[in-house]
Amino acid sequence: MSRADMDRLLAEAIAPERRAFRIAGALAAAATIAAVLLLGLSGWFITGAALAGLGGVLAAQGFNYLVPSAMIRLLAIVRTTARYGERLYGHRAALMALATVRARLFDRILSVRDVRAVSAGDTVTRLVQDIGALEDSLVRRPALPAALAGAVIGLVLAWLASPWASLALLALIAGLALWANLATPRLLTIAATDIAAALARLKAGMVDYASASPEILAYDLAPAIERSLAVETAELDRARRRFARGEAVIDAGLTLCGGIAMGAVLAISNAPLPMTVLAVLASAGAIEALSGYIRGVSRGALVTAALARLEDMAGPHSAPIPAKSASGPIGQSIALDRGGVHVRLESGERLGIAGQSGSGKTSLLETLAGIRPPDRNSGICLDGQPIEALPPETVRAAFALSPQDAQLLSGTVRDNLRVARSGLSDEQLWAALEVACLAVDVRTMPHGLDQWVGDGGARLSGGQRKRLSIARAVLAAKPWLLLDEPSEGLDMVTEARLARRLDTWLRDTGTGLVVVSHRGALLALAGKDDGSILEIGGSSQSSP
């Protein structure tokens, strides 16, 4: 994904929320104007009241305190209400936009040709951490109109003290904004990039190690892993300290500029004391309003680092490869040309694949399923077209794979089955479980379809995980069913029952079958109905 693609994706996600962002910006500007006026008016009121008190009883009695006190209360209410509205609209718009971004990015991940190369830990990190950085930038979008509004009202109030005071404040604000934009890359960009990389490595490692916790405990690897994580944590801490030092320099510059602004207005002003105090405090409020924008600029280094990581998230092969448009339904025929042996299967036919371990049987199924990138001139054709010329989504639409190592969600039996496709009823789920010889097991579970299977199916036996994967592939209702060692972990009685039920289901639905197995019962299933057996490294033979 290029930077242009990422920018286009963000623009499309923000478009439906543009009105909410405009409202948030307007409310932020209103809150800032109210805050600066409140600060200046409070100073004017306190100073005026003090001078009236020093002027004697008549001066004190003649001082109108009702109007300014009412204005102060009004401005306080406006500031609070506008700030609440800005946070409400701004956060809602940002969260809605980022929900779209996450969904679009996940869709881009699914379009990668080599799904096996996608790291679970790295993907989780980018979808959570890096998009979280984008959330911060979207939430801070109202900071710019707020800063402009604060600067304008500050300049107007400073003009009441002296035009020269207003010009001095303008020069200071412009210089501060320029300094922040120039200083941020030098002070923060490298540290922000290091933070993003270190945090990504740490989170990805934690996710990957958590999935391998049984092996870690069995081989007493915990101390070594703790040391490795400690090194990653130390690198993250160092990067964060560098970033904090850069932010401290910027904050110090803001504080210094605030003091200079107040001193300059105080020195230049030729207005009465109450008006001078109003202008001095208003200039401080203008600098404070600018600080929100500058802090957003400083956090922009983290956003830039996040965008750089998200740009290559989907990999270089995420875009579909142009291909001829298919005529008719997908998956009507498969042709395999392996080692000089040519096999052609029409819709509903069956193929069994045998061979020694490491001969490429699983690789062939993964290529057919669209989760392994095909080699150039792979010798595999789908509907007469080389599989390497077809987009991954087209290939995946033709095949439902039950892999050798079943990948299950950390959820319920129902959750894992409904991954197959949307709109499945409980009757369809039970029917698929019957085909996979798992219905009896699920019915004996305390919660049935709502039984929690644990992380990766840890609460199920190996045979149950395998059969749940088969049931899920059956529910996908695709033209071809791919089974990789489907009877692994099953006893001979269950294996024979599974073969019979699969045979019946294949006949009833007209689904084609490609099965990899070392077991005779499953290869015999492939040999029925004029199927064939392909020996990887050997030859193809028709069934008797």
N, C-alpha and C positions, 0 to 999 in steps of 0.2 A: 504494500500500500504506500503510495507516494504521499508527499506532504500536501500536494494539491487534492488528492483523494481524501485525505484526513480533513482538510479545510472544508471540502465540499460536504463531507459527512456531518461535521459540526454545524455547518450552515443549515443543512436540511433538518437537523435535530432541533436547532434553535428557532427555525421559522415559525412553527406553530405557537411558540411561547414569546414571540416578539412583542406582542401587545403587553404581556405581563412584565417583560423586561422594561418596556417604556414606562409603564406605571411605576415600577420599582425605582427607575431613575428619577422620575418626577417627584416621587415621595422623598427620595434621598435628598434631592435639591431643596425641597421644602423644609425638611428636618434640619439641614445645614443652615439655611437662611434663618430659621427660627432660633437655632442655637447661637449663631453669631450675634443676632439682634438681642437675644436674651442676655448674653454676656455683656455686650456694650451698654444696653439699657440699664442693667443692674448696676454697673459701675457709675453711670451718669446719675442714677437715682440715689445711690449711697452718697456720692460726692455732693450732689445738690442738697440732700437732706442735711449733711454735715455743715455745709456752708450756711444753710438757712438757720440752723441751730446756733451757729456762731454769730449770726447777725442780730440776735435778740429775739424777744417774744413776738414782736410784730412780724418779723421776717419768717419766723417759724410758723406762725398762724397763717400767713399768706402763701405758704408753700403748698402746692396742690399735690398731694401724695396719692390721691385716689386713682387718677388716670394712669400714672406710670405703674402703680402696683397692679392694677387690672391688666395692663398690657403685659406685665411680667408673667402673671398667671396664664394669660391667653397664649403667650409664646411658649411657656412650659408645656401646656396641653398640646399645642400644635407640634412641638418637637417630639414629644413622647408618642403621639398618635401616628405621625408621619413615619417615625423610625420603626414603629411596630408594623405598619403597612408595608414599608420598604422590605423589611425582613420576610414578611409573609409572602409577598408577591415574588421577591427575588429568589428565595429559597425554593418555593414551589416551582417556579419556572426552571431553575437550574436542575432540580431533581427530576422533573419530567423530561427535560432535554437529555439528561445523562442516561435515563432509562432507555431512551431510544438509541443512544450511542452504544450502550452495552449490548443491546440486542443486535444491532448492525455488526458490531465487531465480532460477536459470537458467530454470526452468520458467515462472516469472512473467514473465521477459523475453520468452519466446516467445509469451506471450499478449497482448503489446502489439499493437494494431491497426496502427500505423504502424511496421513493423520498420525502415524506412529511417531513422527518427529516432534509433535506438539507436546511440550512438557506441561503436565497438570499444574505443577507448582508455579511455573512461570506464567501460565495463562491466568491462574487465579490472581497472581500478583498484579498483572497488568490490568485485568478487568476491575480490580478493587483499588489498588494503590494509585496507579497512574490515572485512572478516571477520577479518583478522588481529588487528585491535583487539578484536573480540569474543573471539577465542581467548585473548588476554591476560586478559580479564576472567573467562573460564571457568577458566583455569588458576589464577587467584588466588582462586577460590571457597573453597578450604580455609583461606584466611587468617583468616576470621572465627572458625571454631571454634578455630583455633590461638591467636588473640588472646585469646579468652575463657578458654581453658585456661591460657594463660600468666598472665593477670590473676588467676585464681582461685588458682593455686599460689603466685604471688608474694604475694598477700594473706595466704594461710595461713602462709607462712614469715615474713612481716613481723610477723604476730600473735605469733609465738614471741619476737620481740624486745620488742614492746609492742603492746597493742591500739590505742593512739593512733597508733603508726607505721603499722599496717595501715589505719586510717581515713584518715590523711594520704595514703597511697599510693592508696587508693580514690578520694579526691577528685581527686588529680592525674591518674589514669587517665581518670576521667569527663570532667574538663576538657579533657584532651588530645584525646579522641575528639570532643567537641563542637566544639573549636576547629578540628580538621581538617575536619570536615564543613561548618562555616561558612566556613572560609577557602578551601577548594578552589574553589568557584564563582567567587569574586572573583579568585583568583590564577591559575587555570588554564583556565577554560572558554573564554574568548575566544581565548586563545592556542591551545588545542586545536582549536577550530573553524577558526582560520586555518591551522594545520598541515594539517588534513585537506583543506581546500580547495586550498591551495597545492600539496601533494603530488599531489592528484588532477589538477590542471591540468598539472603537470609530467609525470606519467606518461602521461596521456592524450595530451599533445603529442608525447612521445617515440614512442608507439605509432603515432600518426597520421603523424608525419613519417617514421618508418621505412617505412611502407607506400608512401610517395611518394618514396622515395630516388632512383629514376631521374630523375624530373622535377626534383628538387632539384639533382642533379648537372648535368643538361642545361642548366638555366637559371641556374646559379651562385648558388643561393639559400642555400648553406650558411652564409656569414657572417651574413646577416640572421637566419637561424633560430638560430644560435649566440647572437646577441645577445638574441633573444627568450627562449631557454631560460635565459640568464644572469640575466635579469630575474626569471623565475619562481623560479630557484634562490635568488636574493638574498631574495625574499619568504619563501621557505620557511626560510631560515637565520634571518631576523629573528624569525619566529614560533617557531622552535625555541629561540632564545635567550630569548625571553620566557617560554616554558614552563619552560626549565631554571632561570631565576631564581625562578619560583614554586615549583618543586620544591626549590630550595635553601633557600628560606624555611621550607618545611615540614620539611625535614631538620634545619635549624638548631633549629627548635622541638622536634623529637624529641630531639636531643642535649642541649639545655638542660633539657628535662623529665627526661631520664635523670639528669643531674647533680643536679637539685633533689631527685629521688626518693631518690638515694643519700644526699645531705646531710641530708634530713629524717629518714630512718630512723636514720641515725647519731646525729643530735642527740636524737631522742626516745627511743631504745632505752635500757632499764634492765637488759638481760640481760647475761650474761657476754660477754666479748670474742669468743670463737669464734662464739657464737650471733648476736651483733651483726653480725659480718662475713658470716655466712650470710644474714641478713636484708637487709643492704645489697646484696650481690651478687644476691640473688633479686629485689629491687626493680628493679635494672638489667635483669635478664633479662626481667621482666614488661614493662617499657617497650620493650625490644627486640622482644619478641613482638608487641606492639601496632604496631610500626613496619611490619610486613608488611601489616597491614590498612589502615593509613593510606596507605601507598604505593599500595595497590589503589584506595582512594578517590580519590587524586590522579590515577591513570590513568583513573579513571572518566570524567573530562572528555573524554578521547579516545574512549572507548566511546560516550558520548552523541553526540558529533559523528559518529561512524561510523553509529550507528543513525539519526540524522537523514537521512544521505545514503542509507542503504539503504531507508528508508521509502518514498521516492518513486522507487525504482529501476525498478519496473515501470510507472510512469506512471499517470495517472488513468484509463486505459481498460483496465487489465489484467483487470478482472473480466468474466467473460462476460456478455453482454447476454441477458436472458431471451428465449426464442423458443419458438414452438410446437414440440413434439416432432415430428421427421420420421417419416413413416410409410414403411417400406421402406428400401431402400438409398439412400445419399446420391449426388447427382449424376446423377439420371435425366433431368433437363432443364435447359436454360439458356434464359433469355429476355433479349434485349437491346433496349432502346428508346432509340436514340441519334439525336437530331436529327430526330425524326419518322419514323425508319425502324425498323420492328419486325422482329426476327429471333428465331425460336424453334428451338432445336436439341434433338432427343431424343438419348438415349444412343447413342453410336457415330457420330453425324453429324459433319460437318466444316464449318468456317467459315474462310475466308481474309479477312484484314483488310489493306487497303492505304490509302495516303493520304500526304499531304505530311509532311515532318519537322516535329515539334512539334504535330501534330494530335491527339495523345492516344492513339495506338495502344498504346505501352508502358504508359501509365497504366492503360488498360483491362485489359491482361493482369495487371498488378500488383494491381489491384483484385480481379480474379477469383481470383488466387492467394492473396489474404488478407494481402498484405504492404503494401498501401496502404489507408488508411481510406476507405471509400466515402463519397461525398457524400450528403447527405440527398436522398431521391428520386433515387437514382442511375440508375434505369431498368434495373437489373440484377436478375434474379430467379434463384434456384437452387431447383429443385424447387417452384416456385410461390411462394416466399417472397422478399421483398425482401432482398438480400444484406446491407444495413445492419442488418437485424433479426436476423441470425444471428451466433452467437459466432465469433470468428476461427478456432478450431480446427475448427469444422464446415465452414467454407469451405475451409480448407486441406486437409481430408481428401478433397475432391473434385477437386483440381487439382494436377498436377505441372508446374512451370514450369522451362523452360530459358531463362534471361534473356539479354538482349542482351550484357551484360557478365557472363561466367561467373565466379562466385565459387567458388574452389577452396581446399581446405584445404592448409596446409603439411604435406604428408604424401605417401603413396604413391598410385599409381593405385587400388589396392585400397581404401585409406582413403577416397578421394573417392567411390568407387562405393558403398561400404557405408553411407554417410550416408543413402542413399535409404530403406532399411528394414533391419531386423535379420534375421539368419538366412539371408543370401544365400550360395549356394555359388559356387565358382569357375566352374562350368558356366554359371550364370545371369549372372555377370559377363561372361564371354566372349560369351555370346549377345547381351547388350546392346551390347557393343562392336562386334559384327558389324552390328547394326542401325544404329549410329552411324558405320559405316565407319571405325572406329578400331582394330579388332582387329589388322590387319596392322602398324600403327605400334607398337602395344604389344608385339607378339611380337618385333619387331626391337630393342626396347630391351634393354639388358644384363640387367635384372632383371625384365622382364615386368610382371606386376601389382604387384610390389614395387618398381617404379622410383620413385624420389623425384622429385616434380614441382616442388619448390621452393616458396618463399613465394608463395602466390596463383597457383601454376602457372607461375612464372617460367621454368622449364626447358622448357616446352612452347611450341609456336607458337600464334598466335592461333586458327588453324583447329583445332588439336588440343584447345585448351581448350574451344572451342565444342562440339566433338563429344563430349568427355568429359562436359560438362554435359548434352548430349542423352541420352547413355547413362545418366546418373544419373536423369534424369527418366523414362526408359523403365523403369528398375528400380523406381521408386516404385509402379508398378502401380496408379495411381489412375484413376478413371473418365474423366478428361479430361487430355489432354496439351496444354500451352500452349508454343508455340515463338515466340520473338522473334528474328527475323532469323537463322534456324538455319543458313543457308548463307553467312553473312558470313565472309570470309577463305578460302573454298573455291574451287578452280578449277571450271570448268564440268563436267568429267568426274566429279569427286567429288560435286558438287552433284546431278547427275542420278542417280548411284548412291545417294546418301543419300535422295533423293525416292522412288526405287523401293523401297528397303528399308523406309522408314517406311510406305509404302503397304501393303506386305505385312504388316508387323507390326500396323498398325491394323486391317486386315481380320481377321487371325487372332485378335486379342485383343478386338475389338469396342470399342476405346477411341475416345472422341471426340477431335476435334482442333480447336484454335483456333490459327491460325498468322498471325503478322504478318511480311510480307516485301515487298520491292520486286522480287523475282526471280520470273519467270514460272513456273519449274519448281516452286517451292514453292506458289505460288498455284494452279497446275494440280492439285497434290496435294489441295488443299482443295476444288477444284471437282469431284472425282470422287464417285461414289456419291450423287448428288443433294445435293451440298454447295452452298455459296453464297459469294459474294465480297461483303464489306462495304467500301465505300469511305467512310472516315471523312471527314465533310464532304460526302459524296456520297450514294450510294444503295446498296441491297442488290439484287443480281441473282442469280438462280438460274443454275447452270451449265448449259450446253447438254447 
